[in-house]
Amino acid sequence: MLGIKPGKTILYKQALSHRSIKENTTDNNERLEYLGDAVLGVIVADYLFKKYPYKDEGFLTEMRSKIVNRQQLNDIAIKIGLQKLTFFNKDDSGLRNSQIFGNTLEALIGAVYLDKGYPKTKDWILQYILIPHLSVDDLELVEINMKNRLIGWANKNNKTIRFETIDEIVDRRRRVFTIAVLVDEVVIAEGKGYSKKDASQIAAKLATEKLGI
């Protein structure tokens, strides 16, 4: 799947282990996720800086956000098959429908970085992640903030719209929020996430799909 031969296999096992089955931070993938997120951000920033030599900082920042946002990474992780390899509590339906696979991808990037170093990690991300699974040119036309898109549609069509937190639970010491989108006080869609921001964006994305926006 990676296109490379793992050296320190223990790193990859840790990268694939979610906290729902490995609570100890030295065993689960949260630390590697933190590292991978930073490494990916640098590599994407470097790629965009060279691809768009005449674009300003605002454009580059927005493009980087489009590439490394949680939903995008989760979609890529599923495409390459990470949902089949990630070790997590499969009895938890909330986890199955969450964005943990994008987090796993970031952890995997962290593992590759520690195992192979920066130059090889950069080549691997460009060859196996960025170029085959993302059309950067198409992303220029994509509106990343689904919530803003939905609000704009509501204003244009004289609809009332609001986002409401309808549930908040603690799952293994981590809060999970459920946000509902209401159009004219009717629930159109619901989204779950580990932050209200992520849950709102997921709910907004589902609502835009349902409404055909």
C-alpha positions in Angstrom: 0.0 0.0 0.0 2.8 2.4 0.9 5.0 1.7 -2.0 7.9 1.6 0.4 9.4 -1.1 2.6 8.9 -0.3 6.3 12.1 -0.4 8.3 11.0 0.2 11.9 7.8 -1.8 11.8 6.9 -0.9 15.4 6.3 2.7 14.3 3.8 1.6 11.7 1.9 -0.6 14.2 1.7 2.3 16.5 0.5 4.6 13.7 -2.4 2.2 12.9 -3.5 1.9 16.6 -6.3 4.2 17.7 -6.7 5.2 21.3 -10.0 3.2 21.5 -7.9 0.1 21.7 -4.6 1.5 23.0 -5.1 4.0 25.8 -1.4 4.5 26.6 0.0 7.4 24.6 3.2 5.4 24.0 1.1 2.7 22.2 -1.5 4.6 20.3 -1.1 6.9 17.3 -1.9 10.3 18.8 1.7 11.5 19.1 2.5 10.3 15.6 -0.6 12.1 14.3 0.7 15.3 15.8 4.1 14.9 14.1 2.6 13.8 10.8 0.3 16.8 10.7 3.2 19.1 11.1 5.3 17.3 8.5 2.4 17.2 6.0 1.8 20.9 6.5 5.5 21.8 5.7 5.5 19.5 2.6 2.3 20.9 1.2 3.4 24.5 1.9 6.6 23.9 0.0 4.8 22.3 -2.9 2.3 25.1 -3.2 5.0 27.8 -2.8 6.8 26.4 -5.8 3.7 25.6 -7.9 2.3 29.1 -7.5 5.3 31.5 -7.6 3.1 34.6 -8.1 0.3 34.0 -5.7 0.0 35.8 -2.3 0.0 34.4 1.2 -3.7 34.4 1.5 -4.2 32.2 -1.6 -1.4 29.8 -0.5 -2.9 29.5 3.0 -6.4 28.8 1.7 -5.1 26.1 -0.8 -3.1 24.4 2.0 -6.3 24.3 4.1 -8.2 22.7 1.2 -5.6 20.0 0.9 -5.0 19.1 4.6 -8.5 19.6 6.0 -9.9 16.7 8.0 -12.5 15.6 5.5 -10.0 15.6 2.6 -7.5 13.5 4.5 -10.2 11.1 5.6 -11.4 10.6 2.0 -7.8 9.9 0.9 -7.2 7.5 3.8 -10.3 5.5 2.8 -9.3 5.5 -0.9 -5.9 3.9 -0.1 -7.5 1.4 2.3 -6.5 2.6 5.7 -9.9 1.8 7.1 -9.1 -1.9 6.6 -5.8 -1.6 8.5 -6.6 0.7 11.3 -7.0 -1.0 14.7 -9.9 0.6 16.6 -13.0 -0.3 18.5 -15.3 -1.5 15.7 -18.2 -1.8 18.1 -18.3 2.0 18.3 -20.5 3.1 15.4 -19.5 6.7 16.1 -15.9 5.9 15.3 -16.7 4.1 12.1 -18.4 7.2 10.8 -15.9 9.7 12.2 -12.7 11.0 10.7 -10.2 8.8 12.5 -8.8 7.4 9.2 -7.6 10.8 8.2 -5.9 11.0 11.6 -4.4 7.6 11.0 -3.0 8.9 7.7 -1.3 11.7 9.5 0.1 9.3 12.0 1.4 7.1 9.2 3.1 10.2 7.7 4.7 10.7 11.1 5.9 7.0 11.1 7.4 7.3 7.6 9.2 10.5 8.6 10.8 8.9 11.6 11.6 5.8 9.6 12.8 7.3 6.4 13.7 10.9 7.0 12.3 14.1 5.5 13.5 13.8 1.8 12.0 10.3 1.3 8.8 11.3 3.2 8.4 14.3 0.9 8.8 12.2 -2.2 6.4 9.6 -0.8 3.7 12.1 0.0 3.9 13.7 -3.5 4.0 10.4 -5.3 1.5 8.3 -3.3 -0.8 10.9 -1.6 -0.9 14.3 -3.2 -0.5 13.8 -6.9 -2.6 10.6 -7.4 -5.5 11.5 -5.1 -5.8 15.3 -5.4 -6.3 17.6 -8.3 -4.8 20.8 -7.0 -6.0 22.8 -10.0 -9.6 21.6 -9.3 -9.2 22.5 -5.6 -8.8 26.2 -6.6 -12.5 26.2 -7.5 -13.6 24.3 -4.3 -15.3 26.2 -1.5 -13.8 24.6 1.6 -16.1 26.2 4.1 -19.4 24.3 3.6 -20.9 26.2 6.5 -20.4 29.5 4.8 -21.8 28.1 1.6 -24.9 26.9 3.3 -25.5 30.3 5.1 -25.0 32.1 1.8 -27.6 29.8 0.1 -30.0 30.5 3.0 -29.6 34.2 2.8 -30.2 34.2 -1.0 -33.3 32.1 -0.6 -34.8 33.9 2.4 -34.4 30.8 4.6 -33.6 30.8 8.3 -30.7 28.6 9.2 -29.0 27.7 12.5 -26.6 25.1 13.9 -27.5 23.5 17.2 -25.5 21.2 19.4 -28.0 18.3 20.1 -25.7 15.9 21.8 -22.3 15.8 23.6 -20.8 12.6 25.0 -17.5 11.6 26.4 -16.0 8.6 24.6 -12.9 7.3 26.4 -12.1 10.7 27.9 -12.7 12.5 24.6 -15.7 14.6 23.9 -17.8 13.9 20.8 -20.2 16.5 19.6 -23.3 16.1 17.4 -24.4 19.3 15.5 -27.7 19.6 13.7 -28.4 21.9 10.8 -31.9 23.4 10.9 -33.4 25.1 7.9 -36.6 27.0 8.8 -36.5 25.1 12.1 -36.5 21.7 10.3 -33.5 19.4 10.9 -31.8 18.8 7.5 -28.7 16.9 8.6 -26.5 16.0 11.6 -22.7 15.7 11.9 -20.5 14.2 14.6 -16.9 15.3 15.4 -14.4 15.7 18.2 -14.9 19.5 18.0 -17.9 21.6 17.3 -16.2 23.1 14.3 -15.6 19.7 12.7 -19.1 18.5 13.5 -20.6 21.7 12.0 -18.6 21.3 8.8 -19.7 17.7 8.4 -23.3 18.6 9.1 -23.1 21.5 6.6 -21.5 19.2 4.0 -24.3 16.6 4.4 -26.9 19.4 4.2 -25.5 20.9 1.0 -25.6 17.5 -0.6 -29.2 16.8 0.5 -30.3 20.3 -0.6 -28.4 20.0 -3.9 -26.5 23.2 -3.3 
